[in-house]
Amino acid sequence: METGCRVVRGPDWKWANQDGSEGHVGTVVVVGKTGSVSSPDKTVVVQWDGGTRTNYRCGYQGAFDLCLFDNGPVGVIHNNVSCNECKKQSIEGMRWECADCLNYSLCTSCYMSDKHSLEHGFNRIEARGKPGVYVGRRLGKCKVEAKGIFCGAQVTRGPDWDWGNQDGGEGSVGQVLDVRGWETESFQSVACVMWKPMSTNVYRVGHKGKVDLTCISEGSGGFYYKNHLPKLGQKPESLIIPSTSSAASSAGSVDNSVNFDVGERVRVLLDVTTLKDIQEGHGGWNDKMEEVIGLVGTVHRITERGDVRVQYPGFANRWTFHPASLTKVEEFRINDKVSIIKNQALLKKLQVGHGEWTDSMAVALGKVGKVLKIYSDGDIRVAVADHAWTFNSAVLVKEESAATPSGYDPQSTSQRGQVELQGILQPSSSSSSSSASQQNHHDNLTAEERRQSQQLQTEIDQSLRSLLDHLRINSSTDIGSMIISEAGQGNVEQLKDLFRAHPDKVDVVRSDKTALQIASHQGLTAVVELLNQFGADINLQDSEGDTALHYAAFGNQPTTAATLLKGGADGNRLNKNKCSPLHVAVNKGFTDVVKTFLSCSCNVNAQDSYGDTVLHDAIAKDFADIVELLINFRGIDLSIKNKRGFNCLHHAALKGNARAASLIVQKSPELMNSAKEDGFSALHLASLNGHYNVVECLVQARALSEVDIRNGRQQTPLLLAVDKRHVTIAKLLLENGANVNAQDDVGDSPLHVVVMYHSLKFGGNNAAKKELPPSEPTFAITKLLMEHDADLTLVNKHGKTPVQLCRDPRLREILLPNSVAEDDATPKKSQTSNGASPHASSSSTSGVSMETGRKCRVCDLPANATFSPCGHLVACMDCAPMLKKCFLCKAVVESFAEVHQGGDSVECVVCSDEPPSVKFEPCGHMIVCEGCATRMKKCLKCKRVIEKKISSGKNAPAKPAELSENDEKYLETLHSLLSLQAHVREIEDANMCAICLEKPRNMAFLCGHGTCVECATTLEVCPMCRKPITKKITLFN
């Protein structure tokens, strides 16, 4: 078992749909170790593709909850073995070898896709060098569809996500394009995901035991044969030999019920001549076979004929042997009785390099000796009569009389003890001869005598067991380990005996854990009650400060937690991270355990090392049921702030948890206008971070809050939403009464903000080269603001209006129909229904010339009629009555008047490039264009001082989009200032403590992260990467 393996539910599964239902795939992320509380030996932790993460049995207590679906992600590959169907070189993951065809292999994909004959049996080979396991035929066997992170699945960020906003931000959904390998390190271990809009990258799904993604809509991974997959954690079982009539007949006299198992160690002890004869018809003979006689090899597989394929270390070839030519290599122990083979020539050969041969050994041939010592290289020192020699283990055969008595499991401690005990209590050998007559006498007993005899035998057995337990308990060299082991297995009676014999060991510690902590994590309530009866310290803490109640919370054991609390456990005891047991249960999402703690009135306002309460944690994890439980709990203080200054409503707004925000507002509406030290309220935070549902929840309670609440920089939620270009939120705020003309501390209105952003990013000389869709947020927001009567004449503290900051002609087109292009800000007037300029004169026509340069658009005669209200000169008096709208501005013509001789010029008297478009008042002359009128103080025609300049709307296409030199300089300076501010913020962030955000970072950890000295004092785990802090290093500037 390795981290990264892909798994599905197995034969002993009893956890309902914890995996998402049968066929859903998960990844092994933790392999259990001896002494671990959360993941003991023979267990694993699985991260299911659907998001659930918990541990399962892989041999623990003899149960197998999982099957291995694919071991390619851990790098398993069969080099130089190609799939005979898809022709893929070097099969990745498990290999499937046909038992009926010679050298015919399939990859997992082809095998599960029913390639090759379904009537043929197959051997499953999990990895190169591993023995094959016969799985039988596929015909008629049950298939299950694999579901999870496969091609077509929709995914979001997963538990090991470490890629910033590469996906487009929290909550983004991507689609899996395919699942592939990572170079030559692992196979089928990363998924290629396409995020919106069109961003593609690969992410880990098993590579190095990490899972970057969570599946929200599974894809199909094809079908698999459920019963052909190996049980995760189980060693390769004995190969089942298919019994067919043809195999039986072809094997001749060979017995197909082979007594060898795959993986067993065997050797050949026959001489060359005998081996040649026996090999005929069973693999044949090869002269190189002589080299392996006497050597120890491993059974690779059993052929369908019943012959045995053996792999020898150091040899490239595997040899096929007749079963009768092989002998199992037995394990020897000191004091075992062994016999030496009789073949002197073979013994001489096998002794080379293994103690060598001496002539004195001849007396030991065929004799029985006793094992004195076993060397590290496998050689064995044997005493025969009065001499001792060192033999190759291959020349020794264990005597049957030395084997373990039948009926006893050699792995059972109690049975071994009983065998030893019976040996002590047995009568001497001199009396053993009477056993037969005693048996005959027993056969002649009456039923009553037989019943009494059986009862007596039962009492003797019980006495023997009690004596055995007494000897075992009182003679053990490590009582502490025994107590921990028995507690973890729930053996109450054995624990009682142990504690009666060793009452002072009830709080013994092994691997930093007590028996009570182990039992609490495993939910062994009976053991917990027993330990309490024997006086276990119920509040004893481990090196991390965790008590038994913390362990019960970690293990999701509500009943055990209730038992501990009734037994006097302190439900508010904090560990070294200042987390209470309730913190643990909330962070794990264990609702039943949370209910247990709340029913016992545990402190819901306790704060951890980051200042977070349990409600902060529940909101961040989005555990809806737990959030509701906590908010409705009596005595909870919703106004408590963490070390970053966030109360629970702030936290809900920051994380986008609309349900939590709604419940908090209902219970504590006064928090609506509660602000952090920087002035940010919940509405500010939700608007800034784009959480529409939270904003909607808060503005619906606007009777209790102020939609235009200001932060420390005098910014309203609308200003922040516009700054981050959240169109829907800006619209929602405007529809709920937000002030469209609110100005911040530098006088910028929402229109200033959106125009400046657009001008800095898209405007200037390159504006025409950038193709922007009409749905570009800056366009949408500008239109939205203009629809809500945004004031274009507002001037910020730098003396600039939004129009003066606009560099992009496309954005200016949105602004100008409702704008006043003046140097001096003037009061805004109502707009006419046709969109004409509200400042065009309908009565004065003295500013238009009759020169022949301006012709009628209808008949080409000199234009001498000016339209009202727009004031444009585009037609003659004869044609004017026929026109309903102005050619230039499309405004409805209400009236027209004749222009007399002696009027103004039809072109700008200064630049002669553009038509005159600005009327001076009080004189009423229109002689210059907008660009030239900017610098004029007196009218060039009458020399009168100009008090007001009114644009007629006759703008050249490009000129108005160009800014004055001063405006361009202002924007460039602003851009430089903003860039400098961003750079300074980056420097501050890099050198500021990430916890308090106030003091400089002057303490570093070995993982590379750091905090300030004050915040680091109580830390045991890095707040950034969650790795244990083993060393704290002070930094000096």
PyMOL commands that set and color helices and strands:
alter all, ss='L'
color gray80, all
select helices_A, chain A and resi 60-62+72-74+108-112+207-209+226-228+245-250+272-279+287-292+323-325+344-350+359-364+393-395+400-402+413-425+429-443+447-475+479-489+492-501+503-505+515-522+525-533+548-554+558-566+581-588+591-599+614-621+624-631+648-655+658-667+669-673+682-689+692-699+717-723+727-735+750-761+764-769+777-787+803-805+809-818+880-882+930-933+959-961+965-991+1013-1016
alter helices_A, ss='H'
color red, helices_A
select strands_A, chain A and resi 6-9+26-31+43-48+53-57+66-70+77-78+91-92+95-98+105-107+122-125+133-136+143-148+154-157+174-182+186-195+199-204+213-217+219-225+265-268+297-302+308-311+318-321+326-328+337-340+368-374+380-384+387-391+396-398+509-510+513-514+865-868+873-875+895-898+918-921+948-951+1003-1005+1010-1011+1032-1034
alter strands_A, ss='S'
color yellow, strands_A
deselect
rebuild
show_as cartoon
